[in-house]
Amino acid sequence: VEEMLALARSEADMGKKVQETCSFSDVVIESVLSFEAVFYQGKRELESDVEEGICVRGDEKDLRRLMGILLDNADKYSPEGSRTRVSLNRVQGKKVRLTVENTGAEIPKEKLEEIFERFYRSDSSRSDRKGYGLGLAIAKSVVERCRGTIRAESGDGENRFIVELRTAECRKKESDGK
């Protein structure tokens, strides 16, 4: 129910321009750190390569939800002993690219667009997992609200989720008197 409400709220806010600037680097780093124990318990590796000082326009809470969805999916759909890699870097001038890639069952090419639709489950082998097929629909909604793109690629035993957003100038943090 919470996911349905989040998706409905995000779609209702779609027309509103996002004004907040936040450190996407910090969001990604903190999200990876919060998932390290989960991956460790599942006997999976979690690696990251995050360029510092990357800011984007977007709601920080929504961007944290996006990271949570992508990392949760990587955890759920990766076999024991696998590795998930998260990278964030600047590309093509004013764009940034977030990539979350993990080993696991490949997603059929014809399904790569459909996985972002509500209630979509890519195959019956995933139906024993918790969830209702809303996570990637919420992720897509968050990314579109930030005027970005999200896509999936799959091949050679790896799945990649790629998010591209426009950079924003980072706000200077107020001095704490030091």
BELTAPE-V274033 format. One record per backbone hydrogen bond with DSSP energy under -0.5 kcal/mol. NH is the residue of the N-H (numbers start at 1). CO is the residue of the C=O. E is the energy in kcal/mol with one decimal. If there is no record, write none. Layout:
BEGIN
((NH | CO | E) (NH | CO | E))
END
This chain:
BEGIN
((5 | 1 | -2.5) (6 | 2 | -2.4) (7 | 3 | -2.4) (8 | 4 | -2.4) (9 | 5 | -2.8) (10 | 6 | -2.4) (11 | 7 | -2.4) (12 | 8 | -2.2) (13 | 9 | -1.8) (14 | 11 | -0.9) (16 | 13 | -1.6) (19 | 17 | -0.5) (22 | 56 | -2.6) (24 | 22 | -1.0) (24 | 54 | -1.3) (25 | 54 | -2.0) (27 | 23 | -1.9) (28 | 24 | -2.7) (29 | 25 | -2.6) (30 | 26 | -2.8) (31 | 27 | -2.1) (32 | 28 | -2.6) (33 | 29 | -2.5) (34 | 30 | -2.0) (35 | 31 | -1.0) (35 | 32 | -0.9) (36 | 32 | -0.9) (36 | 33 | -0.7) (39 | 35 | -2.3) (40 | 36 | -2.4) (41 | 37 | -2.6) (42 | 38 | -1.6) (43 | 40 | -1.7) (44 | 39 | -2.8) (45 | 82 | -3.0) (47 | 84 | -3.0) (49 | 86 | -2.4) (51 | 49 | -0.5) (51 | 88 | -2.7) (54 | 51 | -0.5) (55 | 53 | -0.6) (55 | 168 | -0.6) (56 | 22 | -2.2) (57 | 166 | -0.6) (58 | 20 | -2.3) (58 | 56 | -0.6) (60 | 58 | -0.5) (63 | 59 | -2.4) (64 | 60 | -2.2) (65 | 61 | -1.9) (66 | 62 | -2.5) (67 | 63 | -2.2) (68 | 64 | -2.6) (69 | 65 | -2.5) (70 | 66 | -2.4) (71 | 67 | -2.7) (72 | 68 | -2.5) (73 | 69 | -2.4) (74 | 70 | -2.0) (75 | 71 | -2.3) (76 | 72 | -2.8) (77 | 73 | -2.6) (78 | 75 | -0.9) (81 | 43 | -3.2) (82 | 79 | -1.7) (84 | 45 | -2.2) (85 | 101 | -2.9) (86 | 47 | -2.1) (87 | 99 | -2.5) (88 | 49 | -2.1) (89 | 97 | -1.9) (91 | 95 | -2.8) (94 | 92 | -1.3) (95 | 91 | -1.4) (96 | 165 | -2.9) (97 | 89 | -2.9) (98 | 163 | -2.9) (99 | 87 | -2.7) (100 | 161 | -2.3) (101 | 85 | -2.7) (101 | 99 | -0.5) (102 | 159 | -2.4) (103 | 83 | -1.1) (104 | 157 | -1.9) (108 | 106 | -0.5) (111 | 108 | -2.2) (112 | 108 | -0.5) (112 | 109 | -1.2) (115 | 111 | -1.7) (116 | 113 | -1.4) (117 | 114 | -2.4) (119 | 133 | -1.1) (120 | 117 | -1.6) (120 | 133 | -0.9) (126 | 123 | -1.6) (127 | 124 | -1.3) (129 | 126 | -1.8) (138 | 134 | -2.5) (139 | 135 | -2.6) (140 | 136 | -2.4) (141 | 137 | -2.0) (142 | 138 | -2.5) (143 | 139 | -2.4) (144 | 140 | -2.6) (145 | 141 | -2.0) (146 | 142 | -1.3) (147 | 144 | -1.7) (148 | 143 | -2.6) (149 | 164 | -2.2) (151 | 162 | -2.0) (153 | 160 | -2.6) (155 | 158 | -2.5) (158 | 155 | -1.7) (159 | 102 | -2.9) (160 | 153 | -3.1) (161 | 100 | -2.3) (162 | 151 | -2.8) (162 | 160 | -0.5) (163 | 98 | -2.8) (164 | 149 | -2.5) (165 | 96 | -1.8) (167 | 94 | -2.7) (168 | 55 | -2.5))
END
